[in-house]
Amino acid sequence: QVQLVESGGGSVQSGGSLTLSCAASGSTYNSNVMAWFRQAPGKEREGVASIYTGGGNTHYADSVKGRFTISPGNGRNTVYLQMSNLKPEDTGMYYCAQVLGRLVTGNPLSQVAIFNYWGQGTQVTVSS
């Protein structure tokens, strides 16, 4: 069984920074992509950032480009999301997701269904 555990969420004021962490455990030897999604109340889940764990290619939502950075930890089982210049519209539950054993090409954020493992989420609240 694969488990993803997020941490690092919290409450900050507009303009502040947070770093989220995601640690994967279990049989993750064939990890291809790790990503962060978020969901605000009453809104659909949206892709925020993704990284190919082999080559390191990254993709970002337009709304976070230049403010968020996704980066790998040791091996293919940890990923971070550094968030700076946070805005109230960044508020939401942030989920870590992973693709294992599936072929992925292009921008993973537009292929939500390909992610086969998800964490429980960590809340980020940005106040104005």
C-alpha positions in Angstrom: 0.0 0.0 0.0 1.1 3.5 -0.8 0.5 6.3 1.6 1.0 10.0 1.0 1.2 12.3 4.0 1.2 16.1 3.7 2.4 18.6 6.3 3.2 22.3 6.5 -0.2 23.9 6.1 -1.3 26.7 8.3 -2.7 30.3 8.4 -0.7 33.2 7.1 -1.4 36.8 6.1 -1.4 37.9 2.5 2.2 38.2 1.2 3.4 35.5 3.5 5.1 32.2 2.8 4.6 28.5 3.6 6.3 25.3 2.5 4.3 22.1 2.2 5.9 18.7 2.4 4.6 15.4 1.1 6.2 12.1 2.0 5.2 8.9 0.2 5.7 5.5 1.8 5.1 1.9 0.6 5.9 0.5 -2.8 6.8 3.6 -4.7 9.7 2.3 -6.8 7.8 3.1 -10.1 6.8 6.7 -9.2 6.6 8.8 -12.3 5.0 12.1 -11.3 4.2 13.9 -8.0 2.0 16.9 -7.8 0.1 19.3 -5.7 -3.6 20.0 -6.2 -5.9 22.3 -4.2 -9.5 22.7 -3.6 -11.3 25.8 -2.2 -14.8 25.6 -0.7 -17.4 25.4 -3.4 -14.8 25.0 -6.2 -13.4 22.2 -8.2 -10.0 20.7 -7.4 -7.3 22.3 -9.5 -3.7 21.4 -10.3 -1.1 23.7 -8.8 2.3 22.2 -9.6 3.7 18.9 -10.7 7.2 17.3 -11.2 8.4 14.3 -13.1 10.3 12.4 -10.5 12.8 11.0 -13.1 13.7 14.0 -15.2 12.6 16.8 -12.9 10.4 18.6 -15.5 7.9 20.8 -13.7 4.5 22.3 -14.6 2.6 25.1 -12.8 -0.9 26.6 -12.9 -0.7 30.1 -14.4 -2.1 31.5 -11.2 1.0 30.4 -9.2 3.8 30.8 -11.7 6.6 32.9 -10.2 5.3 32.4 -6.6 5.3 28.7 -6.1 8.1 26.2 -6.5 7.8 22.4 -6.5 11.0 20.5 -5.7 12.0 16.9 -4.9 13.4 15.6 -1.7 15.6 12.6 -1.4 14.8 9.9 -3.9 11.4 9.9 -5.6 9.2 9.8 -2.5 9.3 13.3 -1.2 8.1 16.5 -2.7 7.9 20.1 -1.4 5.9 23.1 -2.4 7.4 26.4 -1.5 4.7 29.1 -1.6 5.6 32.8 -1.4 3.6 36.0 -1.9 0.5 34.2 -0.9 -2.9 35.6 -1.7 -6.3 35.1 -0.2 -7.3 33.2 -3.4 -4.6 30.6 -2.5 -6.7 29.5 0.4 -7.8 25.9 0.2 -7.1 22.3 1.0 -3.8 21.2 -0.6 -3.5 17.6 -1.7 -0.4 15.7 -2.7 -0.8 13.2 -5.5 1.3 10.6 -7.2 1.4 8.6 -10.4 2.7 5.1 -10.0 3.2 2.6 -12.8 1.4 4.6 -15.5 2.8 6.3 -18.6 2.6 10.1 -18.4 3.4 12.6 -21.0 2.9 16.3 -21.3 1.4 18.4 -18.5 0.2 16.1 -15.7 -2.0 18.8 -14.2 -4.4 18.5 -17.0 -4.7 14.7 -16.5 -6.2 14.4 -13.0 -7.5 10.9 -13.6 -4.0 9.6 -14.1 -3.0 10.2 -10.5 -3.7 7.0 -8.6 -2.6 7.9 -5.1 -3.7 10.9 -3.0 -3.0 12.3 0.4 -5.5 13.4 2.9 -4.7 17.1 2.4 -3.4 20.0 4.5 -5.2 23.3 4.9 -3.8 26.6 3.8 -5.6 29.8 4.8 -4.4 33.2 3.6 -6.0 36.2 5.2 -6.1 39.7 3.7 
